[in-house]
Amino acid sequence: MSESEPIGAAHARVLVGVDGSADGLRAVKYAMREANASGSDLWLVNVVDDQAMVTGLWDLLSTIDVLRQAGADKLKVAADQLEADGFPSDRVISEVLIGRPGDVLADLSDKARLLVVGRRSISGLERMFVGSTSVSVVGRANCPVIVISAAATPQQTGGLGTIALAVSSWPLHRSALDWALQEAALRNARLRVVHVVPDTLGVESANYVLAASKALDDQLASDRAAHADVAIDVEVLLGSAADQLVDLSRSVDLLVLGLERRSVGLGGPIRGVLAHAECPVAVVR
């Protein structure tokens, strides 16, 4: 396990946040599968929260050296898990950094092809906020982000052979579509392109569903031709976007959401999906 400069070419790494939690270790295992599929290096980062230091929550860990050692211990647990799973140690780099976890990981995302973070299992009012680190990273990262949790990974993912891409408008979110197609090809999976229509159109709903399905098919014609190795299905659903996508998450290996580059923060539907999805969720700008 290296602790020097990141190995491999720029943008050829899978970055994963390691915080010592069970969900953080699930993120490491998931990131390993992504790195294996793409031939990427793994970049393990533990971030010591400087805000916690300021507010005195670290009174028993009063020195930077001790804090860094605590982070290094968490990284060693993750590295040991990778070694046990057979991932080559010469393709792993570990770093302990100081700062706000969400900000640090988002800044590092410039140098990664993918960022994977675990969302700690929470309940009650906290669940509405998903997890401050996850939200901060997703809202700011410059590479695709995959968020997973215990709810999203009750078993090893990847067995359903299907990735879903949620689309909300036309033209389609090009970056999200391209990334979803790439992931489907890597996993030898089908791609379901899904559009959700609010169930408020009354008798016109059926006509709108047909029209939206045709519009999606037309827009995907060139992609079907260019990606003949990926089966692409189109589906238009009626109802609340968050509810329908959470239901969809029970039958796919990965749910992909597009986020416009100009967006600041996350909208309600994305937060709802991140909080309740039962599969890993990828957000792509």
C-alpha positions in Angstrom: 0.0 0.0 0.0 1.6 3.3 -1.1 1.4 6.6 0.7 3.2 8.7 -1.9 1.8 10.5 -4.9 -1.3 8.9 -6.5 -0.3 6.2 -8.9 -1.5 5.7 -12.5 -2.5 8.3 -15.0 -4.6 11.3 -14.1 -8.4 10.6 -14.2 -7.7 6.8 -14.2 -8.4 6.3 -10.4 -11.4 5.3 -8.4 -11.5 7.6 -5.3 -13.2 6.3 -2.2 -13.9 8.0 1.1 -12.9 5.8 4.1 -14.3 6.9 7.4 -14.1 3.6 9.4 -17.9 3.0 9.3 -19.5 -0.2 8.0 -21.0 1.8 5.1 -17.5 3.2 4.4 -16.2 -0.3 4.1 -19.1 -1.2 1.8 -18.0 1.7 -0.3 -14.4 0.3 -0.4 -15.7 -3.1 -1.6 -17.9 -1.5 -4.2 -15.1 0.7 -5.4 -12.9 -2.3 -5.8 -15.4 -3.9 -8.1 -15.5 -0.7 -10.2 -11.7 -0.5 -10.3 -11.5 -4.2 -11.4 -14.0 -3.6 -14.1 -12.3 -0.5 -15.5 -8.7 -1.5 -14.8 -8.3 1.6 -12.6 -6.2 2.2 -9.5 -7.9 2.6 -6.1 -7.3 5.8 -4.1 -8.3 5.5 -0.4 -8.7 8.8 1.4 -9.6 9.4 5.1 -10.4 13.0 6.0 -10.0 14.2 9.5 -12.8 16.7 10.1 -11.2 20.0 11.2 -14.6 21.3 12.2 -14.8 18.6 14.8 -11.3 19.5 16.1 -12.4 23.2 16.4 -15.5 22.3 18.4 -13.7 20.2 20.8 -15.2 16.8 19.8 -11.7 15.5 19.5 -10.5 16.4 23.0 -9.1 12.9 23.5 -7.2 13.1 20.2 -5.5 16.4 20.7 -2.6 16.3 18.3 -2.5 16.2 14.5 -0.2 13.2 14.7 -2.7 11.2 16.7 -5.5 12.2 14.4 -3.5 11.2 11.4 -2.7 7.8 13.0 -6.4 7.2 13.7 -7.1 7.9 10.0 -4.2 5.6 9.0 -5.6 2.8 11.1 -9.0 3.1 9.3 -7.2 3.0 6.0 -5.3 -0.1 7.0 -8.5 -1.9 7.8 -9.7 -1.0 4.3 -6.5 -2.0 2.7 -6.5 -5.4 4.6 -10.1 -6.0 3.2 -8.8 -5.3 -0.3 -5.9 -7.6 0.1 -8.2 -10.4 1.4 -10.4 -9.9 -1.6 -7.4 -10.2 -3.9 -7.0 -6.6 -5.1 -3.3 -5.9 -6.0 -1.6 -3.8 -3.3 0.5 -2.0 -5.9 -2.7 -0.5 -7.4 -3.8 1.1 -4.0 -2.8 4.5 -2.6 -3.8 5.7 0.9 -3.9 9.2 2.2 -5.0 11.0 5.4 -6.0 14.6 4.9 -7.3 17.4 7.1 -10.4 19.4 6.3 -14.1 19.2 5.8 -14.7 15.7 4.4 -17.2 16.7 1.7 -15.1 19.6 0.5 -11.8 17.6 0.4 -13.3 14.7 -1.5 -15.0 17.1 -4.0 -11.7 18.9 -4.6 -9.9 15.6 -5.1 -12.6 14.5 -7.6 -10.8 16.5 -10.3 -8.2 13.8 -10.3 -10.5 10.8 -10.4 -12.7 9.0 -12.9 -15.2 8.0 -10.2 -15.8 8.8 -6.5 -17.5 6.3 -4.2 -18.8 7.3 -0.8 -20.8 5.4 1.8 -23.9 7.0 3.4 -24.1 6.1 7.1 -27.4 4.4 8.1 -29.6 6.9 9.9 -33.2 7.2 10.8 -35.8 9.7 11.8 -35.3 13.4 11.0 -31.7 12.8 10.1 -32.7 10.6 7.2 -34.3 13.7 5.5 -30.8 15.2 5.1 -29.2 12.0 3.7 -25.8 12.6 5.2 -24.0 15.9 5.0 -20.8 14.5 3.5 -22.7 12.6 0.8 -24.8 15.7 -0.1 -21.8 18.0 -0.1 -19.8 15.6 -2.4 -22.6 15.0 -4.8 -23.4 18.6 -5.1 -19.8 19.7 -5.8 -17.8 16.8 -7.4 -16.4 17.1 -10.9 -16.6 13.3 -11.6 -19.4 10.8 -11.3 -20.3 10.0 -7.6 -21.7 6.7 -6.4 -23.5 6.7 -3.0 -24.1 3.5 -1.2 -25.5 2.5 2.2 -26.5 -0.6 4.1 -30.0 -0.2 2.6 -28.5 0.0 -0.8 -26.3 -3.0 -0.4 -28.0 -5.8 1.6 -26.2 -8.2 -0.6 -23.4 -8.1 -3.1 -24.6 -5.9 -6.0 -24.3 -6.7 -9.7 -26.5 -9.8 -10.0 -29.5 -8.3 -11.7 -27.8 -7.4 -15.0 -29.6 -4.0 -15.3 -28.6 -0.4 -14.9 -31.3 2.3 -14.9 -30.9 5.9 -16.1 -33.5 8.4 -15.0 -34.2 11.2 -17.5 -36.3 14.2 -16.6 -36.2 16.4 -19.8 -35.2 16.7 -23.4 -32.6 16.8 -24.8 -31.3 13.9 -22.7 -28.5 14.6 -20.2 -25.6 13.7 -22.5 -23.0 13.1 -19.9 -25.2 10.9 -17.8 -26.3 8.8 -20.8 -22.8 8.3 -22.0 -21.6 7.3 -18.6 -24.5 4.9 -18.1 -23.8 3.3 -21.5 -20.2 2.9 -20.6 -21.1 1.2 -17.2 -23.6 -1.1 -18.9 -20.9 -2.2 -21.4 -18.4 -2.8 -18.6 -20.9 -4.9 -16.6 -22.5 -6.6 -19.6 -25.8 -5.2 -18.4 -29.0 -3.9 -20.0 -29.7 -0.2 -19.7 -33.2 0.9 -18.8 -33.9 4.6 -19.7 -36.7 5.8 -17.5 -38.8 8.9 -17.6 -41.3 9.7 -14.8 -44.4 11.7 -15.6 -46.5 13.3 -12.8 -49.9 11.5 -12.5 -51.8 14.8 -12.9 -52.8 14.7 -16.6 -56.1 12.7 -16.1 -57.3 11.2 -19.3 -54.4 12.6 -21.3 -51.9 10.5 -19.3 -52.0 7.5 -21.6 -51.4 9.7 -24.7 -48.5 11.5 -23.0 -46.9 8.2 -22.0 -47.0 7.0 -25.6 -45.6 10.3 -26.9 -42.8 10.4 -24.4 -41.9 6.8 -25.1 -41.7 7.6 -28.8 -39.6 10.7 -28.2 -37.2 8.7 -26.0 -36.9 6.0 -28.7 -36.2 8.6 -31.3 -33.5 10.3 -29.2 -31.8 7.0 -28.5 -31.7 5.7 -32.1 -28.2 6.8 -32.7 -27.0 5.5 -29.3 -28.5 2.1 -30.1 -26.6 2.0 -33.3 -23.3 3.2 -31.7 -23.6 0.8 -28.7 -24.9 -2.4 -30.3 -23.4 -4.4 -27.4 -25.8 -2.8 -24.9 -29.5 -3.6 -24.9 -31.4 -0.3 -24.3 -35.0 -0.4 -23.0 -37.3 2.6 -22.7 -39.9 3.0 -19.9 -42.2 5.9 -19.0 -43.8 5.8 -15.5 -46.6 7.7 -13.9 -46.4 9.2 -10.4 -44.0 11.0 -8.1 -40.4 11.0 -9.5 -38.8 10.1 -6.1 -41.3 7.4 -5.3 -41.1 5.8 -8.7 -37.3 5.8 -8.8 -37.1 4.4 -5.3 -39.4 1.6 -6.4 -37.2 1.1 -9.5 -34.1 0.9 -7.4 -35.3 -2.5 -6.0 -35.0 -4.1 -9.5 -31.7 -2.7 -10.8 -28.0 -2.9 -9.9 -27.3 0.8 -10.2 -29.5 3.9 -10.7 -28.0 6.8 -12.6 -29.2 10.4 -12.2 -28.0 13.4 -14.2 -27.3 16.7 -12.5 -26.9 19.8 -14.6 -23.4 21.4 -14.3 -24.9 24.8 -13.5 -26.9 23.3 -10.6 -26.1 24.5 -7.1 -27.1 22.0 -4.4 -29.5 19.1 -4.8 -33.2 19.2 -5.6 -35.8 17.4 -3.5 -36.2 14.4 -5.8 -32.5 13.6 -5.9 -32.2 13.9 -2.1 -35.2 11.7 -1.7 -33.7 9.0 -4.0 -30.4 9.2 -2.3 -32.0 8.8 1.1 -34.3 5.8 0.3 -32.9 4.0 -2.8 -32.2 0.3 -2.4 -29.4 0.1 -4.9 -26.3 2.2 -5.3 -27.0 5.6 -6.9 -24.7 7.4 -9.3 -25.0 11.1 -9.9 -23.3 12.4 -13.0 -22.8 16.1 -14.0 
